[in-house]
């Protein structure tokens, strides 16, 4: 599971295989603490405080752990 933080500071735990896309937020969203948008295969969308590159690295690390 990957731990993310929503715009209110609440923890969100997602399975790496559930994530369909990660998109970097624009400057106006970043002003409100939203740094990336994460969408899952079931259609849910999350506004999170982590950068898209940070989330992608966590997904890749989790996938490498499961492949080992």
Number of C-alpha atoms within 10 A of each C-alpha: 13 14 12 19 16 18 18 12 11 9 13 13 10 15 12 18 12 13 18 14 13 18 16 18 21 12 11 10 15 16 10 11 18 23 22 24 21 21 17 17 11 9 9 10 15 17 21 26 20 21 18 19 13 10 20 16 12 16 19 11 14 16 13 10 9 7 7 5
